[in-house]
Amino acid sequence: MVKLATIKVYGEVQGVFFRESARQEALKLGLNGFARNEPDGAVCIEAEGNEENLKKLIDWCRRGPEMAKVTKIEVEYSDELKFYKDFEIA
């Protein structure tokens, strides 16, 4: 089933290529959406696609790229799709 997931990633996640790495992972999984830095130092990812692949992206977010230090993630699912055409860095 296709869903939308909003993932907020906390820790040392800005300035360590988290957004670009998340973009590459999402594209590999066939997901569309965006990744952006938040003013509070977190990274927000909104991705939509197959629920199984969303779970794989969420698992990846718990680790992130090599230089990241993830301390916490929050995930919200929605059935209201936004029909993203690509995965962008905002």
C-alpha positions as a Markdown table, in Angstrom:
| # | Residue | x | y | z |
|---|---|---|---|---|
| 1 | Met | 0.0 | 0.0 | 0.0 |
| 2 | Val | 1.3 | 3.5 | -0.9 |
| 3 | Lys | 1.6 | 5.8 | 2.1 |
| 4 | Leu | 3.2 | 9.1 | 3.1 |
| 5 | Ala | 5.8 | 9.2 | 5.9 |
| 6 | Thr | 7.1 | 12.3 | 7.6 |
| 7 | Ile | 10.3 | 11.5 | 9.4 |
| 8 | Lys | 12.1 | 13.9 | 11.7 |
| 9 | Val | 15.7 | 12.9 | 12.5 |
| 10 | Tyr | 17.5 | 14.4 | 15.5 |
| 11 | Gly | 21.2 | 14.5 | 16.6 |
| 12 | Glu | 24.3 | 15.5 | 14.6 |
| 13 | Val | 22.5 | 15.3 | 11.3 |
| 14 | Gln | 23.2 | 18.7 | 9.6 |
| 15 | Gly | 26.5 | 19.3 | 7.7 |
| 16 | Val | 27.2 | 15.5 | 7.4 |
| 17 | Phe | 25.5 | 14.9 | 4.0 |
| 18 | Phe | 22.4 | 13.4 | 5.6 |
| 19 | Arg | 19.9 | 15.0 | 3.2 |
| 20 | Glu | 21.9 | 13.9 | 0.1 |
| 21 | Ser | 22.4 | 10.4 | 1.5 |
| 22 | Ala | 18.7 | 10.2 | 2.3 |
| 23 | Arg | 17.9 | 11.3 | -1.2 |
| 24 | Gln | 20.1 | 8.5 | -2.7 |
| 25 | Glu | 18.6 | 5.9 | -0.4 |
| 26 | Ala | 15.0 | 7.0 | -1.2 |
| 27 | Leu | 15.7 | 7.0 | -4.9 |
| 28 | Lys | 17.2 | 3.5 | -4.6 |
| 29 | Leu | 14.0 | 2.4 | -2.9 |
| 30 | Gly | 11.7 | 4.1 | -5.4 |
| 31 | Leu | 10.4 | 6.7 | -3.0 |
| 32 | Asn | 9.6 | 10.3 | -3.8 |
| 33 | Gly | 9.5 | 13.4 | -1.6 |
| 34 | Phe | 12.1 | 15.7 | 0.0 |
| 35 | Ala | 14.6 | 16.2 | 2.7 |
| 36 | Arg | 15.3 | 19.6 | 4.4 |
| 37 | Asn | 17.2 | 21.0 | 7.4 |
| 38 | Glu | 15.0 | 22.4 | 10.2 |
| 39 | Pro | 15.8 | 25.4 | 12.3 |
| 40 | Asp | 16.1 | 23.3 | 15.4 |
| 41 | Gly | 19.0 | 21.3 | 13.9 |
| 42 | Ala | 16.9 | 18.3 | 12.9 |
| 43 | Val | 16.4 | 16.9 | 9.3 |
| 44 | Cys | 12.8 | 16.5 | 8.1 |
| 45 | Ile | 12.1 | 13.9 | 5.4 |
| 46 | Glu | 8.8 | 13.5 | 3.7 |
| 47 | Ala | 8.6 | 10.4 | 1.5 |
| 48 | Glu | 5.9 | 8.5 | -0.2 |
| 49 | Gly | 5.7 | 5.2 | -1.8 |
| 50 | Asn | 5.4 | 1.5 | -0.9 |
| 51 | Glu | 5.0 | 1.0 | 2.8 |
| 52 | Glu | 7.7 | -1.7 | 2.9 |
| 53 | Asn | 10.2 | 0.6 | 1.3 |
| 54 | Leu | 9.2 | 3.4 | 3.6 |
| 55 | Lys | 10.1 | 1.2 | 6.5 |
| 56 | Lys | 13.5 | 0.5 | 4.9 |
| 57 | Leu | 14.1 | 4.2 | 4.6 |
| 58 | Ile | 13.1 | 4.7 | 8.3 |
| 59 | Asp | 15.5 | 2.0 | 9.3 |
| 60 | Trp | 18.3 | 3.7 | 7.3 |
| 61 | Cys | 17.4 | 7.0 | 9.1 |
| 62 | Arg | 18.1 | 5.4 | 12.4 |
| 63 | Arg | 21.8 | 5.2 | 11.3 |
| 64 | Gly | 22.1 | 7.8 | 8.6 |
| 65 | Pro | 25.4 | 8.3 | 6.7 |
| 66 | Glu | 28.8 | 7.5 | 8.3 |
| 67 | Met | 29.4 | 10.9 | 9.9 |
| 68 | Ala | 25.9 | 11.4 | 11.4 |
| 69 | Lys | 25.1 | 10.7 | 15.0 |
| 70 | Val | 21.3 | 10.0 | 15.2 |
| 71 | Thr | 19.9 | 10.3 | 18.7 |
| 72 | Lys | 16.1 | 10.1 | 17.9 |
| 73 | Ile | 13.7 | 9.8 | 15.1 |
| 74 | Glu | 9.9 | 10.6 | 15.0 |
| 75 | Val | 7.7 | 9.1 | 12.3 |
| 76 | Glu | 4.1 | 9.9 | 11.2 |
| 77 | Tyr | 2.2 | 8.0 | 8.5 |
| 78 | Ser | -0.6 | 9.4 | 6.4 |
| 79 | Asp | -2.8 | 8.1 | 3.7 |
| 80 | Glu | -3.1 | 11.5 | 2.2 |
| 81 | Leu | -0.6 | 11.5 | -0.6 |
| 82 | Lys | 1.1 | 14.6 | -2.1 |
| 83 | Phe | 2.1 | 12.8 | -5.4 |
| 84 | Tyr | 5.7 | 13.9 | -5.4 |
| 85 | Lys | 7.4 | 13.3 | -8.8 |
| 86 | Asp | 11.0 | 13.1 | -7.5 |
| 87 | Phe | 13.0 | 13.2 | -4.4 |
| 88 | Glu | 14.5 | 16.7 | -3.8 |
| 89 | Ile | 16.7 | 18.4 | -1.3 |
| 90 | Ala | 14.8 | 21.5 | 0.1 |
